[in-house]
Amino acid sequence: MLKIRYLIILLLFVESVYAHNPQVSTISIIQNENNKWSVFITAPLYTCQLAIKEKFPQMNMDSINPFDLQKTILDLVKNNLIINGDTNIRFINDKVQLAHETTIFFDISNDNLLPAQVSFKAFSKLYSHFTLLKIVPKKSKEISFILNSENKFHFPKMSESPTTSFNFYFLLIPLSIVIFLFLRRFLVKTKKSNV
């Protein structure tokens, strides 16, 4: 019974540590009923502070007031979010909620936009950081993708399915095992018939 209690405590501890992992941020680009796009970004405050320190090493993070911190975080995020290669997209109605888990929200002014490529490098210089990207169009399938240093924090065009290579390798492993077992069995039978 004591072992079960320790296991439960351990699982709760691991889950709480992962929930506030400064190496993970999320970005959701969602289309609403009016065909307007909104962007929601969540990241631990510590992640935002580290990214600001990386981008602006001369800035004293201890003396910055909350209003300036919000503005700096918003500028950092907006300047590092590029959709469809267009650096001139206007982001409007922005809000930043500072907390242990910082939330950034804004709308995209272009209603005709279809996010085919997304580049988000606000936290790319941080050690082992990755961003979970979710694109939710109103009339088509939702897309999930992990932005990390391997893909240079860039989501490919929608015509290039980001899960294709994963599915291919996922199927390749069982197929390789079946072929190996078949060849092994064939070789054993051949060896027995030769004896």
C-alpha positions as CSV (number, residue, x, y, z in Angstrom):
1,M,0.0,0.0,0.0
2,L,2.9,2.3,0.8
3,K,4.4,1.7,-2.6
4,I,1.2,2.7,-4.3
5,R,1.1,6.0,-2.4
6,Y,4.7,6.7,-3.4
7,L,3.9,5.9,-7.0
8,I,0.8,8.2,-7.0
9,I,2.9,11.0,-5.4
10,L,5.7,10.5,-8.0
11,L,3.2,10.6,-10.9
12,L,1.6,13.8,-9.6
13,F,5.0,15.4,-9.1
14,V,6.1,14.5,-12.6
15,E,2.9,15.8,-14.1
16,S,3.1,19.1,-12.3
17,V,6.8,19.6,-13.4
18,Y,5.9,18.9,-17.0
19,A,2.9,21.2,-16.9
20,H,5.2,24.2,-16.2
21,N,8.2,23.1,-18.3
22,P,10.0,26.2,-19.5
23,Q,11.0,24.2,-22.6
24,V,7.5,23.9,-24.0
25,S,5.2,26.6,-25.4
26,T,2.1,26.4,-27.5
27,I,0.7,28.4,-30.4
28,S,-2.8,28.0,-31.7
29,I,-4.0,29.7,-34.9
30,I,-7.8,29.4,-34.9
31,Q,-10.4,30.5,-37.4
32,N,-13.7,31.6,-35.9
33,E,-17.3,31.5,-37.3
34,N,-16.7,34.9,-39.0
35,N,-13.7,33.5,-40.9
36,K,-11.3,35.7,-38.8
37,W,-8.1,34.2,-37.5
38,S,-6.9,34.5,-33.9
39,V,-3.6,33.5,-32.4
40,F,-3.2,32.2,-28.9
41,I,0.2,31.7,-27.5
42,T,1.0,30.3,-24.0
43,A,4.5,30.0,-22.5
44,P,5.8,30.0,-19.0
45,L,6.8,33.5,-17.9
46,Y,10.3,32.2,-17.3
47,T,10.5,31.2,-21.0
48,C,9.5,34.7,-22.0
49,Q,12.1,36.2,-19.7
50,L,14.8,33.9,-21.0
51,A,13.9,34.8,-24.6
52,I,13.9,38.5,-23.8
53,K,17.3,38.2,-22.1
54,E,18.6,36.3,-25.2
55,K,17.3,39.0,-27.6
56,F,18.1,42.0,-25.5
57,P,21.0,41.1,-23.2
58,Q,21.4,44.7,-22.0
59,M,17.9,44.8,-20.6
60,N,17.7,44.5,-16.8
61,M,14.9,42.0,-16.1
62,D,14.8,42.8,-12.4
63,S,13.8,46.5,-12.9
64,I,11.3,46.2,-15.7
65,N,7.8,47.2,-14.9
66,P,4.9,44.8,-15.8
67,F,3.6,47.1,-18.6
68,D,6.9,47.3,-20.3
69,L,7.4,43.5,-19.9
70,Q,4.0,42.9,-21.5
71,K,4.9,45.2,-24.4
72,T,8.3,43.5,-24.8
73,I,6.8,40.0,-24.8
74,L,4.2,41.1,-27.4
75,D,6.9,42.7,-29.6
76,L,9.1,39.6,-29.3
77,V,6.2,37.3,-30.3
78,K,4.8,39.5,-33.1
79,N,8.2,40.0,-34.7
80,N,9.0,36.3,-34.7
81,L,5.7,35.0,-36.0
82,I,5.7,34.8,-39.8
83,I,2.8,33.3,-41.6
84,N,3.1,32.3,-45.3
85,G,6.4,34.1,-45.5
86,D,4.7,37.5,-45.2
87,T,6.4,39.7,-42.6
88,N,3.9,42.5,-43.2
89,I,0.8,40.8,-41.7
90,R,-0.9,43.1,-39.2
91,F,-1.7,41.7,-35.8
92,I,-4.5,43.6,-34.0
93,N,-6.5,43.5,-30.7
94,D,-3.5,42.2,-28.8
95,K,-3.6,41.2,-25.1
96,V,-0.9,39.8,-22.8
97,Q,-1.8,38.2,-19.5
98,L,1.3,37.9,-17.3
99,A,1.2,35.0,-14.9
100,H,3.2,31.9,-14.1
101,E,1.8,30.7,-17.5
102,T,1.8,33.8,-19.8
103,T,-0.9,34.0,-22.4
104,I,-0.6,36.2,-25.5
105,F,-3.6,36.8,-27.8
106,F,-4.2,38.7,-31.0
107,D,-6.2,38.7,-34.2
108,I,-4.9,38.6,-37.7
109,S,-6.2,41.5,-39.8
110,N,-6.2,39.5,-43.1
111,D,-9.4,37.5,-43.3
112,N,-8.4,35.8,-46.5
113,L,-5.4,34.2,-45.0
114,L,-4.9,30.4,-45.0
115,P,-1.8,29.5,-42.8
116,A,0.2,27.2,-45.1
117,Q,3.6,28.1,-43.6
118,V,4.3,29.2,-40.1
119,S,7.6,30.2,-38.7
120,F,7.8,31.0,-35.0
121,K,11.3,31.7,-33.7
122,A,10.6,33.7,-30.5
123,F,12.0,31.0,-28.3
124,S,14.3,29.2,-30.8
125,K,17.5,30.2,-29.1
126,L,16.5,28.6,-25.8
127,Y,18.0,25.2,-24.9
128,S,15.9,22.2,-26.0
129,H,12.8,24.4,-26.5
130,F,9.9,23.3,-28.7
131,T,6.6,24.8,-29.5
132,L,3.4,22.9,-30.1
133,L,1.6,24.4,-33.1
134,K,-2.1,23.9,-33.8
135,I,-3.8,25.3,-36.8
136,V,-7.6,25.0,-36.6
137,P,-9.4,26.1,-39.9
138,K,-13.2,26.4,-39.8
139,K,-13.9,24.1,-42.8
140,S,-10.9,21.7,-43.0
141,K,-8.9,19.3,-40.9
142,E,-7.0,20.5,-37.8
143,I,-3.2,20.4,-38.0
144,S,-0.8,19.7,-35.2
145,F,2.9,20.1,-35.5
146,I,5.9,20.4,-33.3
147,L,8.2,23.3,-34.0
148,N,11.8,22.6,-32.8
149,S,15.4,23.1,-33.8
150,E,15.3,20.1,-36.2
151,N,12.8,21.8,-38.4
152,K,14.2,25.3,-37.6
153,F,10.9,26.3,-36.0
154,H,9.2,26.3,-39.3
155,F,6.0,24.5,-40.3
156,P,6.0,23.4,-44.0
157,K,3.3,24.0,-46.6
158,M,0.0,22.2,-45.9
159,S,0.4,20.2,-49.1
160,E,3.5,18.6,-47.5
161,S,2.0,16.5,-44.8
162,P,4.1,16.9,-41.6
163,T,3.0,13.4,-40.5
164,T,3.9,11.6,-43.7
165,S,7.5,10.8,-42.7
166,F,6.4,9.7,-39.2
167,N,3.7,7.4,-40.7
168,F,6.2,6.0,-43.1
169,Y,8.7,5.1,-40.4
170,F,6.0,3.9,-38.1
171,L,5.0,1.4,-40.8
172,L,8.6,0.6,-41.8
173,I,9.6,-0.8,-38.4
174,P,6.9,-3.6,-38.1
175,L,7.5,-4.4,-41.8
176,S,11.2,-4.8,-41.1
177,I,10.5,-7.1,-38.2
178,V,8.2,-9.3,-40.2
179,I,10.7,-9.5,-43.0
180,F,13.5,-10.4,-40.5
181,L,11.4,-13.1,-38.9
182,F,10.4,-14.5,-42.3
183,L,14.0,-14.6,-43.5
184,R,15.2,-16.2,-40.2
185,R,12.6,-18.9,-40.4
186,F,13.4,-19.5,-44.1
187,L,17.1,-19.8,-43.3
188,V,16.4,-22.2,-40.4
189,K,14.2,-24.4,-42.7
190,T,16.9,-24.3,-45.4
191,K,19.6,-25.3,-43.0
192,K,17.5,-28.2,-41.6
193,S,16.7,-29.5,-45.1
194,N,20.5,-29.5,-46.0
195,V,21.4,-31.6,-42.9
